[in-house]
């Protein structure tokens, strides 16, 4: 998989999310709801932190 850094992503796209406190990255789908950003895992067996 190749990723590129960009300032925004479209609704429903997969994004790389880096968690600074655990040195871990996850690949959730990003959804915008008003001013809120919702991260949703495709695999419910591995929920987001």
C-alpha distance matrix in Angstrom:
0.0 3.8 6.6 10.2 13.3 15.9 19.1 18.8 16.9 18.5 20.1 18.1 14.6 12.0 12.0 11.1 14.6 15.9 19.2 21.3 23.9 21.8 19.1 16.5 13.6 13.2 11.3 14.5 15.7 18.0 21.5 24.3 27.8 30.3 29.8 27.8 24.0 23.0 19.8 19.5 17.4 16.7 17.7 21.3 21.6 19.4 21.0 20.0 22.1
3.8 0.0 3.8 6.9 10.3 13.0 16.5 16.7 15.3 17.4 19.7 18.3 14.5 12.3 11.6 10.8 14.4 15.5 19.1 20.8 23.8 22.3 19.3 17.1 14.1 14.2 12.5 15.5 16.3 17.9 21.4 23.8 27.5 29.6 28.8 27.2 23.5 23.2 20.3 20.6 19.1 18.8 20.3 23.7 24.3 21.8 22.9 21.4 23.2
6.6 3.8 0.0 3.8 6.8 9.4 12.8 13.1 12.1 14.7 17.0 16.1 12.4 10.3 8.7 8.0 11.6 12.9 16.7 18.4 21.6 20.6 17.7 15.7 12.5 12.6 10.9 13.6 14.2 15.2 18.7 20.8 24.5 26.3 25.4 23.9 20.3 20.3 17.7 18.6 17.7 17.9 19.8 22.9 23.9 21.1 21.6 19.6 21.2
10.2 6.9 3.8 0.0 3.7 6.4 10.0 11.1 11.0 14.0 16.9 16.8 13.1 11.8 9.8 9.4 12.4 13.6 17.4 18.7 22.2 21.8 18.9 17.5 14.3 14.8 13.2 15.4 15.6 15.7 18.9 20.3 24.1 25.4 24.2 23.2 19.9 20.7 18.6 20.1 19.8 20.4 22.6 25.4 26.7 23.8 23.8 21.4 22.7
13.3 10.3 6.8 3.7 0.0 3.8 7.0 8.9 9.9 13.4 16.3 16.9 13.6 12.5 9.6 9.1 11.1 12.1 15.7 16.6 20.3 20.5 17.9 16.8 13.9 14.7 13.6 15.3 15.6 14.9 17.9 18.7 22.4 23.4 21.8 21.0 17.9 19.2 17.5 19.7 20.0 21.2 23.4 25.8 27.2 24.1 23.6 20.7 21.6
15.9 13.0 9.4 6.4 3.8 0.0 3.8 5.7 7.5 10.9 14.1 15.4 12.5 12.4 9.9 10.6 12.3 13.9 17.3 18.4 22.0 22.6 20.4 19.2 16.2 16.4 14.9 15.7 15.2 13.7 16.1 16.4 20.0 20.7 19.2 18.9 16.2 18.0 17.0 19.4 20.3 21.5 24.3 26.4 28.3 25.4 24.4 21.5 22.5
19.1 16.5 12.8 10.0 7.0 3.8 0.0 3.8 7.2 10.6 13.4 15.4 13.2 13.6 11.0 12.0 12.6 14.3 17.1 18.1 21.6 22.7 21.1 20.1 17.2 17.4 16.1 16.2 15.4 13.1 14.9 14.4 17.8 17.9 16.1 16.2 14.0 16.4 16.2 19.1 20.6 22.3 25.1 26.8 28.9 26.0 24.5 21.3 22.1
18.8 16.7 13.1 11.1 8.9 5.7 3.8 0.0 3.8 6.9 9.6 11.8 10.1 11.2 9.3 11.5 12.3 14.8 17.5 19.2 22.4 23.3 22.0 20.4 17.3 16.6 14.7 14.1 12.6 10.0 11.5 11.1 14.6 15.0 13.9 13.8 11.5 13.7 13.7 16.4 18.3 19.7 22.8 24.4 26.9 24.3 22.6 19.8 21.1
16.9 15.3 12.1 11.0 9.9 7.5 7.2 3.8 0.0 3.8 6.6 8.4 6.4 8.1 7.3 10.4 11.8 15.0 17.8 20.1 23.1 23.5 22.2 20.1 16.6 15.2 12.6 11.7 9.7 7.6 9.2 9.9 13.6 14.9 14.5 13.9 11.1 12.4 12.0 14.0 15.7 16.7 20.0 21.8 24.4 22.1 20.7 18.3 20.2
18.5 17.4 14.7 14.0 13.4 10.9 10.6 6.9 3.8 0.0 3.8 6.2 5.5 8.7 9.5 13.1 14.6 18.0 20.6 23.2 26.0 26.2 25.2 22.7 19.2 17.2 14.2 12.6 9.6 7.6 8.0 8.8 12.3 13.8 14.4 14.0 11.4 12.4 12.5 13.9 15.9 16.2 19.9 21.6 24.6 22.8 21.3 19.4 21.7
20.1 19.7 17.0 16.9 16.3 14.1 13.4 9.6 6.6 3.8 0.0 3.8 5.6 8.9 10.3 14.0 14.9 18.6 20.7 23.6 25.9 26.1 25.6 22.9 19.5 17.0 14.0 11.5 8.0 5.9 4.9 6.2 9.4 11.6 12.8 11.9 9.6 9.8 10.5 11.4 13.9 14.3 18.0 19.2 22.5 21.1 19.3 17.7 20.3
18.1 18.3 16.1 16.8 16.9 15.4 15.4 11.8 8.4 6.2 3.8 0.0 3.8 6.7 9.2 12.9 14.1 17.9 20.0 23.3 25.4 25.0 24.5 21.4 18.0 15.0 11.7 9.1 5.4 5.2 5.4 8.5 11.4 14.3 15.5 13.8 10.9 9.8 9.3 9.1 11.0 10.8 14.6 16.0 19.3 18.2 16.8 15.7 18.8
14.6 14.5 12.4 13.1 13.6 12.5 13.2 10.1 6.4 5.5 5.6 3.8 0.0 3.8 6.4 10.1 12.2 15.9 18.5 21.6 24.1 23.5 22.5 19.5 15.8 13.2 9.7 8.3 5.3 5.8 7.9 10.7 14.1 16.7 17.2 15.6 12.2 11.6 10.2 10.4 11.4 11.2 14.8 16.9 19.7 18.1 17.2 15.8 18.6
12.0 12.3 10.3 11.8 12.5 12.4 13.6 11.2 8.1 8.7 8.9 6.7 3.8 0.0 3.8 7.0 9.4 13.0 15.6 18.9 21.2 20.3 19.2 16.0 12.3 9.7 6.1 5.5 4.3 6.3 9.5 12.6 16.0 18.8 18.8 16.6 12.9 11.8 9.2 9.3 9.3 9.4 12.5 15.0 17.2 15.2 14.7 13.2 16.1
12.0 11.6 8.7 9.8 9.6 9.9 11.0 9.3 7.3 9.5 10.3 9.2 6.4 3.8 0.0 3.8 6.2 9.7 12.6 15.6 18.3 17.7 16.3 13.6 9.9 8.1 5.5 5.9 6.2 6.7 10.4 12.8 16.3 18.6 17.9 15.8 12.0 11.6 9.0 10.4 10.6 11.8 14.4 16.6 18.5 15.8 15.0 12.7 14.8
11.1 10.8 8.0 9.4 9.1 10.6 12.0 11.5 10.4 13.1 14.0 12.9 10.1 7.0 3.8 0.0 3.8 6.5 9.8 12.6 15.4 14.5 12.8 10.2 6.5 5.8 4.9 7.1 9.0 9.7 13.5 15.7 19.1 21.2 20.0 17.7 14.0 13.5 10.6 12.0 11.5 13.1 14.9 17.1 18.2 15.1 14.6 12.0 13.4
14.6 14.4 11.6 12.4 11.1 12.3 12.6 12.3 11.8 14.6 14.9 14.1 12.2 9.4 6.2 3.8 0.0 3.8 6.5 9.5 12.1 11.8 10.7 8.4 5.4 5.3 6.2 7.4 9.8 9.8 13.3 15.1 18.0 20.1 18.3 15.8 12.3 12.0 9.1 11.3 11.2 13.9 15.2 16.7 17.8 14.3 13.1 9.9 10.5
15.9 15.5 12.9 13.6 12.1 13.9 14.3 14.8 15.0 18.0 18.6 17.9 15.9 13.0 9.7 6.5 3.8 0.0 3.8 6.1 9.0 8.8 7.3 6.0 4.4 6.7 9.0 10.8 13.6 13.5 16.8 18.3 21.1 22.8 20.7 18.2 15.1 15.0 12.3 14.4 14.1 16.8 17.6 18.8 19.3 15.6 14.6 11.3 10.8
19.2 19.1 16.7 17.4 15.7 17.3 17.1 17.5 17.8 20.6 20.7 20.0 18.5 15.6 12.6 9.8 6.5 3.8 0.0 3.8 5.6 5.9 6.0 5.5 6.1 8.1 11.2 12.3 15.3 15.2 18.1 19.4 21.6 23.3 21.0 18.2 15.5 15.2 12.8 14.9 14.6 17.9 18.1 18.7 18.8 15.1 13.7 10.3 8.6
21.3 20.8 18.4 18.7 16.6 18.4 18.1 19.2 20.1 23.2 23.6 23.3 21.6 18.9 15.6 12.6 9.5 6.1 3.8 0.0 3.8 5.7 5.5 7.3 8.8 11.6 14.7 16.0 18.9 18.4 21.2 22.1 24.3 25.6 22.8 20.4 18.1 18.3 16.2 18.6 18.4 21.6 21.8 22.3 22.3 18.5 17.3 13.9 11.7
23.9 23.8 21.6 22.2 20.3 22.0 21.6 22.4 23.1 26.0 25.9 25.4 24.1 21.2 18.3 15.4 12.1 9.0 5.6 3.8 0.0 3.8 6.0 8.1 10.6 13.1 16.6 17.6 20.7 20.4 23.0 24.0 25.7 27.1 24.4 21.8 19.7 19.5 17.5 19.5 19.2 22.6 22.2 22.2 21.8 18.1 16.8 13.8 10.8
21.8 22.3 20.6 21.8 20.5 22.6 22.7 23.3 23.5 26.2 26.1 25.0 23.5 20.3 17.7 14.5 11.8 8.8 5.9 5.7 3.8 0.0 3.8 5.4 8.7 11.2 15.0 16.5 20.0 20.4 23.3 24.8 26.7 28.6 26.2 23.3 20.8 20.0 17.4 18.8 17.7 20.8 20.0 20.2 19.3 15.6 15.0 12.5 9.8
19.1 19.3 17.7 18.9 17.9 20.4 21.1 22.0 22.2 25.2 25.6 24.5 22.5 19.2 16.3 12.8 10.7 7.3 6.0 5.5 6.0 3.8 0.0 3.8 7.0 10.4 13.9 16.2 19.6 20.2 23.4 25.1 27.5 29.3 27.0 24.2 21.4 20.8 18.0 19.4 18.2 20.8 20.3 21.2 20.4 16.6 16.5 13.9 12.1
16.5 17.1 15.7 17.5 16.8 19.2 20.1 20.4 20.1 22.7 22.9 21.4 19.5 16.0 13.6 10.2 8.4 6.0 5.5 7.3 8.1 5.4 3.8 0.0 3.8 6.8 10.4 12.8 16.4 17.4 20.8 22.8 25.3 27.5 25.6 22.6 19.5 18.5 15.2 16.2 14.6 17.2 16.6 17.7 17.0 13.2 13.3 10.9 9.9
13.6 14.1 12.5 14.3 13.9 16.2 17.2 17.3 16.6 19.2 19.5 18.0 15.8 12.3 9.9 6.5 5.4 4.4 6.1 8.8 10.6 8.7 7.0 3.8 0.0 3.8 7.0 9.7 13.1 14.2 17.8 20.0 22.8 25.1 23.4 20.6 17.2 16.2 12.8 13.8 12.3 14.6 14.7 16.3 16.2 12.5 12.5 10.0 10.2
13.2 14.2 12.6 14.8 14.7 16.4 17.4 16.6 15.2 17.2 17.0 15.0 13.2 9.7 8.1 5.8 5.3 6.7 8.1 11.6 13.1 11.2 10.4 6.8 3.8 0.0 3.8 6.2 9.8 11.6 15.1 17.8 20.5 23.1 21.9 18.9 15.3 13.7 10.0 10.3 8.6 10.8 11.1 12.9 13.3 9.8 9.7 7.5 9.0
11.3 12.5 10.9 13.2 13.6 14.9 16.1 14.7 12.6 14.2 14.0 11.7 9.7 6.1 5.5 4.9 6.2 9.0 11.2 14.7 16.6 15.0 13.9 10.4 7.0 3.8 0.0 3.8 6.9 9.2 12.9 15.9 18.9 21.7 21.0 18.2 14.4 12.7 9.1 8.9 7.3 8.6 10.0 12.5 13.6 10.7 10.7 9.1 11.6
14.5 15.5 13.6 15.4 15.3 15.7 16.2 14.1 11.7 12.6 11.5 9.1 8.3 5.5 5.9 7.1 7.4 10.8 12.3 16.0 17.6 16.5 16.2 12.8 9.7 6.2 3.8 0.0 3.8 6.3 9.5 12.8 15.5 18.6 18.2 15.2 11.5 9.3 5.7 5.3 4.7 6.7 9.0 10.7 12.9 10.4 9.4 7.7 10.8
15.7 16.3 14.2 15.6 15.6 15.2 15.4 12.6 9.7 9.6 8.0 5.4 5.3 4.3 6.2 9.0 9.8 13.6 15.3 18.9 20.7 20.0 19.6 16.4 13.1 9.8 6.9 3.8 0.0 3.8 6.6 10.2 13.1 16.2 16.5 13.8 10.3 8.2 5.7 5.3 6.3 7.2 10.6 12.2 15.0 13.3 12.0 10.7 13.8
18.0 17.9 15.2 15.7 14.9 13.7 13.1 10.0 7.6 7.6 5.9 5.2 5.8 6.3 6.7 9.7 9.8 13.5 15.2 18.4 20.4 20.4 20.2 17.4 14.2 11.6 9.2 6.3 3.8 0.0 3.8 6.8 10.0 12.8 12.8 10.4 6.9 5.9 4.9 6.6 9.1 10.7 13.9 15.0 17.9 16.0 13.9 12.0 14.4
21.5 21.4 18.7 18.9 17.9 16.1 14.9 11.5 9.2 8.0 4.9 5.4 7.9 9.5 10.4 13.5 13.3 16.8 18.1 21.2 23.0 23.3 23.4 20.8 17.8 15.1 12.9 9.5 6.6 3.8 0.0 3.8 6.5 9.7 10.6 8.5 5.8 5.0 6.4 7.8 11.1 12.5 15.8 16.2 19.6 18.1 15.7 14.0 16.4
24.3 23.8 20.8 20.3 18.7 16.4 14.4 11.1 9.9 8.8 6.2 8.5 10.7 12.6 12.8 15.7 15.1 18.3 19.4 22.1 24.0 24.8 25.1 22.8 20.0 17.8 15.9 12.8 10.2 6.8 3.8 0.0 3.8 6.1 7.1 5.9 4.7 6.1 8.9 11.0 14.5 16.2 19.4 19.5 22.9 21.3 18.5 16.5 18.3
27.8 27.5 24.5 24.1 22.4 20.0 17.8 14.6 13.6 12.3 9.4 11.4 14.1 16.0 16.3 19.1 18.0 21.1 21.6 24.3 25.7 26.7 27.5 25.3 22.8 20.5 18.9 15.5 13.1 10.0 6.5 3.8 0.0 3.8 6.1 5.1 6.2 7.2 10.8 12.6 16.3 18.1 21.1 20.5 24.0 22.8 19.7 18.0 19.5
30.3 29.6 26.3 25.4 23.4 20.7 17.9 15.0 14.9 13.8 11.6 14.3 16.7 18.8 18.6 21.2 20.1 22.8 23.3 25.6 27.1 28.6 29.3 27.5 25.1 23.1 21.7 18.6 16.2 12.8 9.7 6.1 3.8 0.0 3.8 5.5 8.0 10.2 13.8 16.1 19.8 21.7 24.7 24.2 27.5 26.1 23.0 20.9 22.1
29.8 28.8 25.4 24.2 21.8 19.2 16.1 13.9 14.5 14.4 12.8 15.5 17.2 18.8 17.9 20.0 18.3 20.7 21.0 22.8 24.4 26.2 27.0 25.6 23.4 21.9 21.0 18.2 16.5 12.8 10.6 7.1 6.1 3.8 0.0 3.8 6.8 10.0 13.4 16.3 19.9 22.3 25.1 24.6 27.7 25.8 22.6 20.0 20.6
27.8 27.2 23.9 23.2 21.0 18.9 16.2 13.8 13.9 14.0 11.9 13.8 15.6 16.6 15.8 17.7 15.8 18.2 18.2 20.4 21.8 23.3 24.2 22.6 20.6 18.9 18.2 15.2 13.8 10.4 8.5 5.9 5.1 5.5 3.8 0.0 3.8 6.5 10.0 12.9 16.5 19.1 21.7 21.0 24.0 22.1 18.8 16.3 17.0
24.0 23.5 20.3 19.9 17.9 16.2 14.0 11.5 11.1 11.4 9.6 10.9 12.2 12.9 12.0 14.0 12.3 15.1 15.5 18.1 19.7 20.8 21.4 19.5 17.2 15.3 14.4 11.5 10.3 6.9 5.8 4.7 6.2 8.0 6.8 3.8 0.0 3.8 6.6 9.9 13.3 15.9 18.6 18.4 21.3 19.2 16.2 13.6 14.6
23.0 23.2 20.3 20.7 19.2 18.0 16.4 13.7 12.4 12.4 9.8 9.8 11.6 11.8 11.6 13.5 12.0 15.0 15.2 18.3 19.5 20.0 20.8 18.5 16.2 13.7 12.7 9.3 8.2 5.9 5.0 6.1 7.2 10.2 10.0 6.5 3.8 0.0 3.8 6.4 10.1 12.7 15.2 14.7 17.8 16.0 12.9 10.8 12.5
19.8 20.3 17.7 18.6 17.5 17.0 16.2 13.7 12.0 12.5 10.5 9.3 10.2 9.2 9.0 10.6 9.1 12.3 12.8 16.2 17.5 17.4 18.0 15.2 12.8 10.0 9.1 5.7 5.7 4.9 6.4 8.9 10.8 13.8 13.4 10.0 6.6 3.8 0.0 3.8 6.8 9.8 12.1 12.1 14.9 12.7 10.0 7.7 10.0
19.5 20.6 18.6 20.1 19.7 19.4 19.1 16.4 14.0 13.9 11.4 9.1 10.4 9.3 10.4 12.0 11.3 14.4 14.9 18.6 19.5 18.8 19.4 16.2 13.8 10.3 8.9 5.3 5.3 6.6 7.8 11.0 12.6 16.1 16.3 12.9 9.9 6.4 3.8 0.0 3.8 6.5 8.8 8.8 11.9 10.4 8.1 7.3 10.6
17.4 19.1 17.7 19.8 20.0 20.3 20.6 18.3 15.7 15.9 13.9 11.0 11.4 9.3 10.6 11.5 11.2 14.1 14.6 18.4 19.2 17.7 18.2 14.6 12.3 8.6 7.3 4.7 6.3 9.1 11.1 14.5 16.3 19.8 19.9 16.5 13.3 10.1 6.8 3.8 0.0 3.8 5.3 6.2 8.8 7.3 6.1 6.4 10.1
16.7 18.8 17.9 20.4 21.2 21.5 22.3 19.7 16.7 16.2 14.3 10.8 11.2 9.4 11.8 13.1 13.9 16.8 17.9 21.6 22.6 20.8 20.8 17.2 14.6 10.8 8.6 6.7 7.2 10.7 12.5 16.2 18.1 21.7 22.3 19.1 15.9 12.7 9.8 6.5 3.8 0.0 3.8 6.2 8.9 8.6 8.7 9.9 13.7
17.7 20.3 19.8 22.6 23.4 24.3 25.1 22.8 20.0 19.9 18.0 14.6 14.8 12.5 14.4 14.9 15.2 17.6 18.1 21.8 22.2 20.0 20.3 16.6 14.7 11.1 10.0 9.0 10.6 13.9 15.8 19.4 21.1 24.7 25.1 21.7 18.6 15.2 12.1 8.8 5.3 3.8 0.0 3.8 5.4 5.7 7.2 9.5 13.0
21.3 23.7 22.9 25.4 25.8 26.4 26.8 24.4 21.8 21.6 19.2 16.0 16.9 15.0 16.6 17.1 16.7 18.8 18.7 22.3 22.2 20.2 21.2 17.7 16.3 12.9 12.5 10.7 12.2 15.0 16.2 19.5 20.5 24.2 24.6 21.0 18.4 14.7 12.1 8.8 6.2 6.2 3.8 0.0 3.8 5.3 5.6 8.8 12.0
21.6 24.3 23.9 26.7 27.2 28.3 28.9 26.9 24.4 24.6 22.5 19.3 19.7 17.2 18.5 18.2 17.8 19.3 18.8 22.3 21.8 19.3 20.4 17.0 16.2 13.3 13.6 12.9 15.0 17.9 19.6 22.9 24.0 27.5 27.7 24.0 21.3 17.8 14.9 11.9 8.8 8.9 5.4 3.8 0.0 3.8 6.1 9.7 12.3
19.4 21.8 21.1 23.8 24.1 25.4 26.0 24.3 22.1 22.8 21.1 18.2 18.1 15.2 15.8 15.1 14.3 15.6 15.1 18.5 18.1 15.6 16.6 13.2 12.5 9.8 10.7 10.4 13.3 16.0 18.1 21.3 22.8 26.1 25.8 22.1 19.2 16.0 12.7 10.4 7.3 8.6 5.7 5.3 3.8 0.0 3.8 6.6 9.1
21.0 22.9 21.6 23.8 23.6 24.4 24.5 22.6 20.7 21.3 19.3 16.8 17.2 14.7 15.0 14.6 13.1 14.6 13.7 17.3 16.8 15.0 16.5 13.3 12.5 9.7 10.7 9.4 12.0 13.9 15.7 18.5 19.7 23.0 22.6 18.8 16.2 12.9 10.0 8.1 6.1 8.7 7.2 5.6 6.1 3.8 0.0 3.8 6.5
20.0 21.4 19.6 21.4 20.7 21.5 21.3 19.8 18.3 19.4 17.7 15.7 15.8 13.2 12.7 12.0 9.9 11.3 10.3 13.9 13.8 12.5 13.9 10.9 10.0 7.5 9.1 7.7 10.7 12.0 14.0 16.5 18.0 20.9 20.0 16.3 13.6 10.8 7.7 7.3 6.4 9.9 9.5 8.8 9.7 6.6 3.8 0.0 3.8
22.1 23.2 21.2 22.7 21.6 22.5 22.1 21.1 20.2 21.7 20.3 18.8 18.6 16.1 14.8 13.4 10.5 10.8 8.6 11.7 10.8 9.8 12.1 9.9 10.2 9.0 11.6 10.8 13.8 14.4 16.4 18.3 19.5 22.1 20.6 17.0 14.6 12.5 10.0 10.6 10.1 13.7 13.0 12.0 12.3 9.1 6.5 3.8 0.0
